[in-house]
Amino acid sequence: MRKVVSLPLLVGCLLFLVPALAMYHGTTTYLMRVWSTDDFTYSYFIPLVVAYLIWEKRIELACEPAYRTWAGLLPALLGIVLYWMGELGGEFTIMFISLWLLCVGSLWSILGWRKLRVIAFPVILVLAMVPPPNILYSSLTLRLKLISSQIGVQILQWWGLSAYREGNVIDLGFTRLQVVDACSGLRYFFPLIVLAILLAYFFKGPLWKKLLIVASAIPVSIVTNSMRIASVGILYQFMGPAAAEGFFHDFSGWFIFMISLGIILLEMAVLKRIVPDRSGISQTDGPVSDIPAAACSGQGQPTGLLRFVWPQFLIILLLMGATAAGVQGVSNREHIPLNKPFSEFPDTVGGWTARRITMEQAYLDELKLNDYLLADFRNSRGDVINCYVAFNDLQSKGKASHSPSSCLPGSGWELKDPDKVSVTDGVGRTITINRAMMVMGNERRLTYYWFNQRGRILTDLYQIKLYNLVDSIGLNRTDGALIRLITPLGENEPPAMADGRLAEFIKQFNPILNRFLPSGGKM
């Protein structure tokens, strides 16, 4: 039987590693750090699964002839483009996908489409190791927490307990349980979907059944995680805090995951019995073990010097080498400091007097801010506006502005009626900013927030990523600030009064803030 892994292929892998390590050293370091978190530890097993799936196809792979092709340059070129977008825009996920595309392009160039098609599934499965973008991850975490809390409360009420929910906090009367990020269900959500994909791959049946198996993993993960949250509430009255921490907490997570897996296996058995496949065609997703080794001809295999010299692959290596060298010239972007530190921000803004608040070091370590302003401004009528300004002198991968929509709903808050409003900024401009109502029980707060990015007023993180990319090239800078204002509403106070209060404060606050923030354009 012909060897699946030949000497030319091994040489190609070693040659590929040299520019890849130069381009993605920081990215892979970040990836290993993410894998060490509880939500993504399953990623360590993906390479082993991929290796097994390729080994399973070893006979079919060996029997397909290798054809050198220029088509592999297409995904490779796209990978180079995404690399620059990720490097300059400050997004790790794009960097991971660019590395994957370069790998696919190289394999395509060396092996040809027919061999690559044989191992297409394990090659695509590699993407399961890639964590989602922070924007999507934060939003997904929040949504899963809220959904799990809602269903968990419903289960508790069916059980006969008096339970109600405030955001992601469940009040049981005798205690309050907070559904933190660790209980969002993501650490079961992602691996369960990956397992469902693998089970669907080996499942003998039509495509719609396979898709149903994968899709069902989503509601199964959410419902079983809600059952886990409800079980904590039920057992808390007998076990106390031990029900929500320590060994029982970890064991319940493992037990719920096994239940989720069992439900999917049961679903596969039901699909096999009640909706049998009547096509009469035997589907073979596994290895083509009935192909004798003698049937594998050497047709199309390069000989002589061509076994080691592949013009298409060499071009990809040259593109990677040029990119690794070129990024050094633009990666040293300027750190643009504040015109003055926020410690010099005046304690009086118009008729508002500030009471400064110091942020805990744990939050500062997470946010990686260069400077911040956090204060409660109070006027003579007793109205309060909480002001938070977070500044980064350089936004890069893992260090960028965060949206309040991903952190405010924590600790029981819900963001309702998100919208955009136009206000006067106090320097002759009308700007469009975000507006949302924060609700927790009977308490209401109105929040305005926006991003000042090198003089531009932006309202979402996708705009920030785009302009970070543009300004990395044009201005060699990516500094920016998040501005967030929150004011509480009285018991019967109409929202219009809070809108007017915030709009009036912005007129007085923004001109002072602009004296601290770096101006737009080249420095």
C-alpha positions as CSV (number, residue, x, y, z in Angstrom):
1,M,0.0,0.0,0.0
2,R,1.3,3.4,-0.9
3,K,2.3,5.7,2.0
4,V,-0.3,8.4,2.7
5,V,2.4,10.7,4.2
6,S,5.2,10.9,1.7
7,L,8.6,12.6,2.0
8,P,7.7,15.5,-0.3
9,L,4.6,16.2,1.8
10,L,6.7,16.2,5.0
11,V,9.2,18.6,3.4
12,G,6.4,20.9,2.4
13,C,5.0,20.9,6.0
14,L,8.4,21.9,7.4
15,L,8.8,24.6,4.8
16,F,5.3,25.9,5.6
17,L,6.0,26.1,9.3
18,V,8.8,28.7,8.9
19,P,6.8,31.7,7.6
20,A,3.7,30.5,9.5
21,L,5.5,30.8,12.8
22,A,6.8,34.2,11.9
23,M,3.3,35.4,10.9
24,Y,1.1,33.7,13.6
25,H,3.4,33.5,16.7
26,G,1.3,35.9,18.8
27,T,-1.9,34.5,17.4
28,T,-1.1,30.9,18.4
29,T,0.0,32.1,21.8
30,Y,-3.4,33.7,22.3
31,L,-5.1,30.6,21.0
32,M,-3.4,28.4,23.5
33,R,-4.4,30.8,26.3
34,V,-8.1,30.6,25.2
35,W,-7.9,26.8,25.0
36,S,-6.9,26.7,28.7
37,T,-10.3,28.3,29.6
38,D,-13.1,26.0,30.6
39,D,-15.3,26.9,27.6
40,F,-12.7,25.7,25.0
41,T,-10.7,22.9,26.6
42,Y,-12.3,20.5,24.1
43,S,-10.2,22.1,21.4
44,Y,-7.2,20.1,22.6
45,F,-8.9,16.9,21.3
46,I,-9.8,18.2,17.9
47,P,-6.3,17.6,16.4
48,L,-6.5,14.0,17.6
49,V,-9.9,13.6,16.0
50,V,-8.8,15.1,12.8
51,A,-5.7,12.9,12.7
52,Y,-7.9,9.8,13.2
53,L,-10.4,10.9,10.5
54,I,-7.5,11.3,8.0
55,W,-6.0,8.0,9.0
56,E,-9.4,6.4,8.5
57,K,-9.3,7.6,4.9
58,R,-5.8,6.4,4.3
59,I,-6.5,3.9,1.6
60,E,-8.8,6.1,-0.4
61,L,-6.4,9.0,0.0
62,A,-3.4,6.9,-1.2
63,C,-5.3,5.7,-4.2
64,E,-6.1,9.2,-5.5
65,P,-3.3,10.6,-7.6
66,A,-1.7,13.9,-6.6
67,Y,-2.0,16.7,-9.2
68,R,-0.2,20.0,-8.8
69,T,-2.6,22.8,-9.4
70,W,-2.7,26.6,-9.4
71,A,-6.2,26.6,-7.9
72,G,-4.7,26.5,-4.4
73,L,-3.5,30.1,-4.8
74,L,-7.2,31.3,-4.5
75,P,-7.7,30.4,-0.8
76,A,-4.1,31.3,-0.1
77,L,-4.5,34.8,-1.4
78,L,-7.7,35.2,0.5
79,G,-5.8,34.0,3.6
80,I,-3.2,36.7,3.1
81,V,-6.0,39.4,2.7
82,L,-7.7,38.2,5.9
83,Y,-4.3,38.2,7.7
84,W,-3.8,41.9,7.0
85,M,-7.4,42.6,8.0
86,G,-7.0,40.7,11.3
87,E,-3.6,42.2,12.0
88,L,-4.6,45.8,11.3
89,G,-8.2,45.6,12.5
90,G,-7.3,43.8,15.7
91,E,-9.3,40.6,15.4
92,F,-7.9,37.2,16.4
93,T,-10.6,35.1,14.8
94,I,-9.9,36.5,11.3
95,M,-6.2,35.6,11.9
96,F,-7.1,32.0,12.7
97,I,-9.3,31.7,9.6
98,S,-6.5,33.2,7.4
99,L,-4.1,30.5,8.7
100,W,-6.6,27.8,7.9
101,L,-7.0,29.2,4.4
102,L,-3.3,29.2,3.9
103,C,-3.1,25.6,5.0
104,V,-6.0,24.7,2.6
105,G,-4.3,26.5,-0.2
106,S,-1.0,24.8,0.4
107,L,-2.6,21.3,0.5
108,W,-4.6,22.1,-2.6
109,S,-1.5,23.1,-4.4
110,I,0.5,20.0,-3.4
111,L,-2.1,17.3,-3.4
112,G,-4.7,18.6,-5.9
113,W,-8.5,18.7,-5.5
114,R,-9.1,15.0,-5.7
115,K,-7.0,14.2,-2.7
116,L,-8.2,17.2,-0.8
117,R,-11.8,16.2,-1.4
118,V,-11.2,12.9,0.3
119,I,-10.1,14.6,3.5
120,A,-12.4,17.6,3.2
121,F,-14.4,16.8,6.3
122,P,-11.5,16.6,8.8
123,V,-9.9,19.7,7.2
124,I,-13.2,21.6,7.7
125,L,-13.5,20.2,11.3
126,V,-10.2,22.0,12.2
127,L,-12.3,25.2,12.3
128,A,-14.0,23.9,15.4
129,M,-10.8,24.8,17.3
130,V,-11.3,28.5,16.4
131,P,-13.0,30.5,19.2
132,P,-15.7,32.9,17.9
133,P,-15.0,36.7,17.8
134,N,-15.3,38.5,21.1
135,I,-18.2,40.4,19.8
136,L,-20.1,37.2,19.0
137,Y,-18.8,35.3,22.1
138,S,-19.9,38.0,24.5
139,S,-23.3,38.3,22.9
140,L,-23.8,34.6,22.8
141,T,-22.8,34.2,26.5
142,L,-25.3,36.9,27.5
143,R,-28.1,35.4,25.5
144,L,-27.5,31.9,26.7
145,K,-27.4,33.1,30.3
146,L,-30.8,34.9,29.9
147,I,-32.5,32.0,28.1
148,S,-31.2,29.5,30.6
149,S,-32.3,31.7,33.5
150,Q,-35.8,32.0,32.0
151,I,-36.3,28.3,31.4
152,G,-34.7,27.5,34.7
153,V,-37.1,29.7,36.6
154,Q,-40.0,28.1,34.7
155,I,-38.8,24.6,35.8
156,L,-38.5,25.8,39.4
157,Q,-42.0,27.2,39.3
158,W,-43.3,23.9,37.9
159,W,-41.5,22.2,40.8
160,G,-43.5,24.4,43.2
161,L,-40.9,26.9,44.3
162,S,-41.5,30.6,44.4
163,A,-39.0,31.9,41.9
164,Y,-38.7,34.9,39.7
165,R,-36.0,36.4,37.6
166,E,-34.3,39.7,37.4
167,G,-32.0,39.6,34.3
168,N,-29.6,36.7,35.1
169,V,-30.4,36.7,38.9
170,I,-32.9,34.1,40.2
171,D,-34.7,35.1,43.4
172,L,-35.9,32.0,45.3
173,G,-37.0,33.9,48.4
174,F,-34.6,32.1,50.7
175,T,-31.6,33.0,48.5
176,R,-30.6,34.7,45.2
177,L,-28.7,32.7,42.6
178,Q,-26.7,34.6,39.9
179,V,-26.3,32.9,36.6
180,V,-22.7,33.9,35.9
181,D,-20.7,33.3,32.6
182,A,-19.6,29.9,33.8
183,C,-23.3,28.8,33.9
184,S,-24.1,30.2,30.5
185,G,-23.8,26.7,29.1
186,L,-21.1,27.5,26.5
187,R,-18.7,24.9,27.9
188,Y,-21.3,22.3,26.9
189,F,-22.8,24.2,24.0
190,F,-19.6,24.2,21.8
191,P,-18.4,20.6,22.5
192,L,-21.9,19.2,22.1
193,I,-22.2,20.8,18.7
194,V,-18.9,19.3,17.7
195,L,-19.9,15.9,18.9
196,A,-23.2,16.2,17.0
197,I,-21.3,17.0,13.8
198,L,-19.1,13.9,14.3
199,L,-22.1,11.7,15.1
200,A,-23.9,13.1,12.0
201,Y,-20.8,12.4,9.9
202,F,-20.8,8.7,10.8
203,F,-24.6,8.4,10.7
204,K,-25.9,6.4,7.8
205,G,-28.8,8.4,6.4
206,P,-29.8,11.2,4.1
207,L,-28.5,14.7,4.5
208,W,-31.6,16.2,6.1
209,K,-31.3,13.7,9.0
210,K,-27.6,14.7,9.5
211,L,-28.6,18.4,9.6
212,L,-31.4,17.7,12.0
213,I,-29.0,15.9,14.4
214,V,-26.6,18.9,14.3
215,A,-29.3,21.5,14.7
216,S,-30.9,19.7,17.6
217,A,-27.7,20.0,19.7
218,I,-28.5,23.7,20.2
219,P,-31.9,23.4,22.0
220,V,-30.7,20.2,23.8
221,S,-27.8,22.1,25.2
222,I,-29.9,25.1,26.3
223,V,-32.7,23.0,27.9
224,T,-30.3,20.7,29.8
225,N,-28.3,23.6,31.1
226,S,-31.5,25.2,32.3
227,M,-32.3,21.9,34.1
228,R,-28.9,22.1,35.8
229,I,-29.6,25.7,36.9
230,A,-33.0,24.6,38.2
231,S,-31.5,21.6,40.1
232,V,-29.2,24.0,41.9
233,G,-32.2,26.0,43.1
234,I,-34.0,22.8,44.2
235,L,-31.1,21.4,46.1
236,Y,-30.0,24.7,47.6
237,Q,-32.7,24.4,50.2
238,F,-31.3,21.1,51.4
239,M,-27.5,21.5,50.7
240,G,-27.0,25.2,51.0
241,P,-24.1,26.9,49.0
242,A,-22.6,23.4,48.4
243,A,-25.2,22.9,45.7
244,A,-23.7,25.7,43.6
245,E,-20.0,25.2,44.1
246,G,-17.2,22.7,44.5
247,F,-17.5,19.0,43.6
248,F,-21.2,19.0,43.2
249,H,-21.1,21.9,40.8
250,D,-18.5,20.3,38.6
251,F,-20.2,16.8,38.8
252,S,-23.6,18.2,37.8
253,G,-22.0,19.9,34.8
254,W,-20.5,16.6,33.6
255,F,-23.7,14.7,34.4
256,I,-25.8,17.2,32.3
257,F,-23.4,16.9,29.4
258,M,-23.8,13.1,29.4
259,I,-27.5,13.5,29.4
260,S,-27.3,15.9,26.5
261,L,-25.2,13.4,24.6
262,G,-27.6,10.6,25.5
263,I,-30.6,12.6,24.1
264,I,-28.8,13.1,20.8
265,L,-27.9,9.4,20.6
266,L,-31.6,8.5,21.3
267,E,-32.7,10.9,18.6
268,M,-30.4,9.1,16.1
269,A,-31.9,5.8,17.1
270,V,-35.4,7.2,16.7
271,L,-34.6,8.7,13.3
272,K,-33.2,5.3,12.2
273,R,-36.4,3.5,13.2
274,I,-39.3,5.7,12.5
275,V,-38.0,7.4,9.3
276,P,-35.9,4.6,7.7
277,D,-33.9,5.4,4.6
278,R,-35.7,3.9,1.6
279,S,-33.2,5.0,-1.0
280,G,-31.6,1.6,-1.1
281,I,-28.2,3.2,-1.5
282,S,-25.6,2.2,1.1
283,Q,-23.8,5.3,2.2
284,T,-20.1,5.0,3.2
285,D,-18.8,7.8,5.2
286,G,-16.0,5.7,6.6
287,P,-12.8,4.4,4.9
288,V,-13.0,2.6,1.6
289,S,-11.4,-0.5,3.0
290,D,-12.6,-2.7,0.2
291,I,-10.2,-1.1,-2.3
292,P,-7.1,-3.3,-2.7
293,A,-3.8,-1.6,-2.5
294,A,-2.9,-3.1,-5.9
295,A,-5.6,-1.0,-7.5
296,C,-3.8,2.2,-6.5
297,S,-1.9,3.3,-9.6
298,G,0.8,5.9,-9.6
299,Q,-0.8,7.8,-12.4
300,G,-0.3,11.5,-12.1
301,Q,2.5,11.3,-9.5
302,P,5.4,13.7,-10.2
303,T,8.8,12.2,-10.6
304,G,12.4,13.4,-10.3
305,L,13.0,17.0,-9.2
306,L,9.3,17.8,-9.5
307,R,8.6,15.7,-6.4
308,F,10.2,18.4,-4.3
309,V,9.8,21.6,-6.4
310,W,6.2,22.8,-6.6
311,P,6.0,26.3,-8.3
312,Q,2.5,26.9,-6.9
313,F,3.5,26.1,-3.3
314,L,6.7,28.1,-3.6
315,I,4.6,31.1,-4.6
316,I,2.5,30.7,-1.5
317,L,5.6,30.5,0.7
318,L,7.0,33.6,-0.9
319,L,3.7,35.4,-0.3
320,M,3.8,34.4,3.4
321,G,7.4,35.4,3.7
322,A,6.8,38.8,2.2
323,T,3.8,39.3,4.5
324,A,5.8,38.3,7.6
325,A,8.4,40.9,6.6
326,G,5.9,43.5,5.5
327,V,3.9,43.4,8.7
328,Q,6.9,44.4,10.7
329,G,6.8,47.8,9.0
330,V,3.2,48.5,10.0
331,S,2.8,46.6,13.3
332,N,4.7,49.4,15.2
333,R,1.7,51.7,15.3
334,E,1.9,54.8,17.3
335,H,0.7,54.9,20.9
336,I,-1.4,58.1,21.0
337,P,-1.8,59.3,24.6
338,L,-4.4,61.6,26.0
339,N,-3.8,65.3,25.7
340,K,-4.1,65.4,29.5
341,P,-4.7,62.5,32.0
342,F,-8.2,62.1,33.3
343,S,-6.9,62.8,36.8
344,E,-7.0,66.4,35.7
345,F,-10.6,66.3,34.6
346,P,-12.5,69.0,36.4
347,D,-14.8,68.0,39.3
348,T,-17.4,70.5,38.1
349,V,-19.2,70.4,34.8
350,G,-21.7,73.2,34.4
351,G,-24.0,72.7,37.4
352,W,-22.9,69.1,38.0
353,T,-20.4,68.1,40.7
354,A,-18.4,64.9,40.4
355,R,-17.7,62.2,43.0
356,R,-14.9,60.0,41.5
357,I,-15.0,56.2,41.7
358,T,-11.9,54.0,41.6
359,M,-12.3,50.8,39.5
360,E,-11.1,47.5,40.9
361,Q,-7.8,46.2,39.6
362,A,-9.3,43.0,38.4
363,Y,-11.5,45.0,35.9
364,L,-8.6,47.1,34.8
365,D,-6.5,44.0,34.1
366,E,-9.4,42.6,32.0
367,L,-10.1,45.8,30.1
368,K,-6.4,46.7,29.5
369,L,-7.2,50.5,29.6
370,N,-4.6,53.2,29.5
371,D,-6.7,55.7,31.4
372,Y,-10.3,56.0,32.5
373,L,-12.8,58.4,34.1
374,L,-15.5,57.0,36.4
375,A,-17.6,59.4,38.4
376,D,-21.1,60.2,39.6
377,F,-22.1,63.7,38.6
378,R,-24.9,65.3,40.8
379,N,-26.7,68.6,40.3
380,S,-28.5,70.8,42.8
381,R,-31.9,69.0,42.2
382,G,-30.3,65.7,43.2
383,D,-30.2,64.2,39.7
384,V,-27.4,61.8,39.2
385,I,-25.5,60.8,36.0
386,N,-22.9,58.1,36.1
387,C,-20.1,58.9,33.7
388,Y,-17.6,56.3,32.4
389,V,-14.9,57.1,29.8
390,A,-12.5,54.3,28.8
391,F,-9.4,55.2,26.7
392,N,-7.0,53.0,24.8
393,D,-3.9,54.6,23.2
394,L,-3.6,51.7,20.8
395,Q,-6.3,49.2,19.9
396,S,-4.9,45.8,18.8
397,K,-5.8,42.1,19.0
398,G,-7.2,41.5,22.5
399,K,-7.1,45.2,23.5
400,A,-10.0,47.2,22.1
401,S,-13.1,49.1,23.1
402,H,-15.9,47.0,24.7
403,S,-19.6,47.6,24.1
404,P,-21.8,48.2,27.1
405,S,-24.4,46.1,25.5
406,S,-22.2,43.0,26.4
407,C,-21.5,43.9,30.0
408,L,-24.4,46.1,31.3
409,P,-26.9,43.2,31.3
410,G,-24.9,41.4,33.9
411,S,-25.8,41.5,37.6
412,G,-29.5,41.4,36.7
413,W,-29.8,44.3,34.3
414,E,-31.7,43.9,31.0
415,L,-31.3,46.3,28.1
416,K,-34.7,47.2,26.6
417,D,-35.7,49.3,23.6
418,P,-32.2,49.8,22.2
419,D,-32.2,52.7,19.7
420,K,-30.1,55.5,18.3
421,V,-30.7,59.2,19.1
422,S,-29.3,62.4,17.8
423,V,-28.0,65.0,20.3
424,T,-26.0,68.2,20.2
425,D,-22.5,67.7,21.3
426,G,-21.9,71.2,22.6
427,V,-19.4,72.1,19.9
428,G,-21.8,72.8,17.1
429,R,-22.3,69.2,15.8
430,T,-25.3,66.9,15.9
431,I,-24.1,63.3,16.7
432,T,-25.9,60.0,16.6
433,I,-25.4,57.8,19.7
434,N,-26.8,54.6,21.3
435,R,-29.7,54.8,23.7
436,A,-31.2,52.0,25.8
437,M,-33.3,51.5,28.9
438,M,-31.8,49.4,31.7
439,V,-34.4,47.5,33.7
440,M,-34.0,45.3,36.8
441,G,-37.3,44.6,38.6
442,N,-38.9,48.0,39.2
443,E,-35.7,49.9,38.8
444,R,-35.1,51.8,35.6
445,R,-32.0,53.6,34.3
446,L,-31.4,55.3,30.9
447,T,-28.1,54.9,29.2
448,Y,-26.4,56.7,26.4
449,Y,-23.1,55.5,24.9
450,W,-20.9,56.0,21.9
451,F,-17.3,55.5,20.7
452,N,-15.0,58.5,19.9
453,Q,-12.5,57.0,17.6
454,R,-9.9,59.5,16.4
455,G,-12.6,62.2,16.1
456,R,-15.2,59.9,14.6
457,I,-18.4,59.2,16.5
458,L,-19.3,55.5,16.1
459,T,-22.1,53.4,17.5
460,D,-21.0,49.7,17.1
461,L,-17.9,47.5,17.3
462,Y,-18.1,46.5,13.6
463,Q,-17.6,50.1,12.6
464,I,-14.6,50.3,15.1
465,K,-13.0,47.2,13.4
466,L,-13.4,48.7,10.0
467,Y,-12.0,52.1,10.9
468,N,-9.2,50.5,12.9
469,L,-8.2,48.8,9.7
470,V,-8.4,51.9,7.6
471,D,-6.6,54.2,10.1
472,S,-3.9,51.6,10.7
473,I,-2.9,52.0,7.1
474,G,-3.7,55.7,6.6
475,L,-2.8,57.2,10.0
476,N,-0.7,54.5,11.7
477,R,-2.9,54.8,14.8
478,T,-5.9,53.1,16.4
479,D,-6.5,55.0,19.6
480,G,-10.1,55.4,20.8
481,A,-12.5,55.9,23.7
482,L,-15.8,54.6,24.9
483,I,-18.2,57.1,26.5
484,R,-21.1,55.8,28.6
485,L,-23.6,57.9,30.6
486,I,-26.3,56.4,32.9
487,T,-29.0,58.2,34.8
488,P,-31.6,56.6,37.1
489,L,-35.3,57.3,36.6
490,G,-37.7,58.2,39.5
491,E,-40.6,55.9,40.2
492,N,-43.0,57.7,37.9
493,E,-40.6,59.7,35.9
494,P,-41.2,59.6,32.2
495,P,-38.2,58.6,30.0
496,A,-38.4,61.9,28.2
497,M,-37.2,63.8,31.3
498,A,-34.2,61.5,31.6
499,D,-33.5,62.0,27.8
500,G,-33.5,65.7,28.4
501,R,-31.2,65.4,31.4
502,L,-28.6,63.4,29.5
503,A,-28.8,65.6,26.4
504,E,-28.2,68.7,28.5
505,F,-25.3,67.1,30.3
506,I,-23.7,66.1,27.0
507,K,-23.7,69.7,25.8
508,Q,-21.7,70.7,28.9
509,F,-19.6,67.6,29.2
510,N,-18.5,66.9,25.7
511,P,-16.5,70.1,25.0
512,I,-14.4,69.5,28.1
513,L,-13.9,65.8,27.2
514,N,-12.7,66.8,23.7
515,R,-9.8,68.7,25.3
516,F,-8.5,65.5,26.8
517,L,-9.0,63.1,23.8
518,P,-6.5,63.2,20.9
519,S,-7.9,64.9,17.9
520,G,-8.6,63.2,14.6
521,G,-6.3,63.1,11.6
522,K,-2.6,62.7,11.6
523,M,-0.7,63.6,14.7
